[in-house]
């Protein structure tokens, strides 16, 4: 499927504000890029869905196709083999599969904070991670090495050793939340975005970030060395569309919510828009435009990622990991922010 600008107020507004087109030079044909998604929750695709529905790809002279495969591993392998150009993915499989010959480089973040968090019910007596000593903690799968390492490392920093608690497999979505609500587990250690739908539905939770990795980004957009070498121009413009999306969410979450619903190409009503807007407001703190005045929106932090790599090595998740510099690059961050942010703010706030 090829996504272009729909006939919507968002796209119409873009058409009337020609000065917000940041492509340089004379008119040219659109370049093609392909994204491949694994089994990714919708909220993790917030930025690329916004770029699609708001017409930012079209403004950047891009034709972006999106395909889905069964798993994140399938997506990673498809991108690494050259079947697709861009793979939105977590940093963990880039680390663990590097010694298997899978080579991808993350070039832009899609979540500016570490997404794994710990959650307890608001009326729980647990007030800190140290209180999880002796408790049952739910995770997607107790066999999931990366998530388990993230969970265990945060507890270790808080002074709780692995033998002092039990990890319990609780699955995903409703099953995971039901395990927490029913008391099957005392806490759940999952990506923050999985809690958002329940938070906005009124479920009160107490959230604890990872005490050592809270501000380390572990999710972004990755490309193969071949794409890095041959499609640098389109990838720069893709990055700019993603930064615009982050800013639109920051300045006008309702307009961004409408863009996402348009991109999903399903009928929606005011209740759907209100729910999506509430989700974006809850998710906003984790998105890259926390400082909208920054000219480094989307940047990755190699130092923090290196700390995460060392943590995974110490937890025996990976024996011979690559350095962070082999997995991330910030060479597209400058071009991604190369537009008039003040003009864009004015435009974003003008949208319905």
GIMO-V492304 format. One record per pair of residues at least 24 apart in sequence whose ideal C-beta (glycine too) atoms are under 6 Angstrom apart, sorted by sequence separation. I is the first residue (numbers start at 1). J is the second residue. If there is no record, write none. Layout:
BEGIN
[[I & J] [I & J]]
END
This chain:
BEGIN
[[80 & 104] [253 & 277] [256 & 280] [79 & 104] [142 & 167] [129 & 155] [302 & 328] [133 & 160] [142 & 169] [253 & 280] [130 & 158] [132 & 160] [137 & 165] [139 & 167] [141 & 169] [253 & 281] [300 & 328] [33 & 62] [129 & 158] [130 & 159] [135 & 165] [136 & 166] [137 & 167] [138 & 168] [300 & 330] [30 & 61] [31 & 62] [32 & 63] [33 & 64] [34 & 65] [35 & 66] [36 & 67] [37 & 68] [38 & 69] [133 & 164] [249 & 280] [299 & 330] [30 & 62] [39 & 71] [136 & 168] [138 & 170] [140 & 172] [30 & 63] [38 & 71] [132 & 165] [38 & 72] [116 & 150] [299 & 333] [298 & 333] [38 & 75] [296 & 333] [21 & 59] [23 & 61] [151 & 189] [249 & 287] [298 & 336] [36 & 75] [250 & 289] [297 & 337] [14 & 55] [138 & 179] [246 & 287] [36 & 78] [246 & 288] [247 & 289] [250 & 292] [295 & 337] [36 & 79] [246 & 289] [10 & 54] [11 & 55] [247 & 292] [138 & 185] [36 & 84] [3 & 52] [136 & 185] [5 & 55] [34 & 84] [136 & 186] [137 & 187] [138 & 188] [139 & 189] [34 & 85] [35 & 86] [36 & 87] [135 & 186] [246 & 297] [33 & 85] [137 & 189] [5 & 58] [158 & 211] [4 & 58] [92 & 146] [157 & 211] [243 & 297] [132 & 187] [157 & 212] [243 & 298] [154 & 210] [154 & 211] [2 & 63] [3 & 64] [2 & 65] [47 & 110] [120 & 187] [118 & 187] [119 & 188] [118 & 189] [116 & 191] [117 & 192] [115 & 191] [119 & 195] [115 & 192] [200 & 278] [129 & 208] [200 & 279] [122 & 204] [200 & 282] [196 & 279] [199 & 282] [217 & 300] [122 & 206] [119 & 205] [120 & 206] [196 & 282] [196 & 283] [119 & 207] [216 & 304] [117 & 207] [118 & 208] [117 & 209] [216 & 308] [239 & 332] [243 & 336] [243 & 337] [251 & 345] [213 & 308] [114 & 210] [236 & 332] [240 & 336] [252 & 348] [255 & 351] [239 & 336] [247 & 344] [251 & 348] [252 & 349] [251 & 349] [114 & 213] [236 & 335] [252 & 351] [114 & 214] [248 & 348] [114 & 216] [114 & 218] [115 & 219] [112 & 217] [109 & 217] [111 & 219] [110 & 219] [110 & 220] [109 & 220] [108 & 220] [108 & 221] [106 & 220] [106 & 222] [104 & 222] [104 & 224] [103 & 225] [91 & 218] [90 & 218] [90 & 219] [108 & 239] [88 & 221] [89 & 222] [108 & 242] [86 & 221] [87 & 222] [86 & 223] [85 & 227] [80 & 224] [82 & 226] [79 & 224] [43 & 193] [153 & 311] [149 & 312] [149 & 315] [149 & 317] [145 & 317] [113 & 286] [62 & 237] [111 & 286] [112 & 288] [60 & 237] [112 & 290] [109 & 288] [60 & 240] [60 & 241] [57 & 241] [56 & 241] [56 & 244] [109 & 298] [51 & 241] [108 & 298] [51 & 242] [109 & 300] [51 & 245] [47 & 242] [50 & 245] [47 & 245] [33 & 234] [31 & 234] [33 & 238] [54 & 259] [50 & 256] [53 & 259] [53 & 260] [50 & 259] [53 & 262] [50 & 260] [53 & 263] [49 & 260] [52 & 263] [49 & 263] [95 & 309] [99 & 320] [96 & 318] [106 & 328] [107 & 329] [95 & 318] [98 & 322] [105 & 329] [107 & 332] [95 & 321] [94 & 327] [43 & 283] [10 & 259] [8 & 262] [6 & 262] [22 & 339] [20 & 347] [17 & 347] [13 & 351] [10 & 351] [9 & 352]]
END
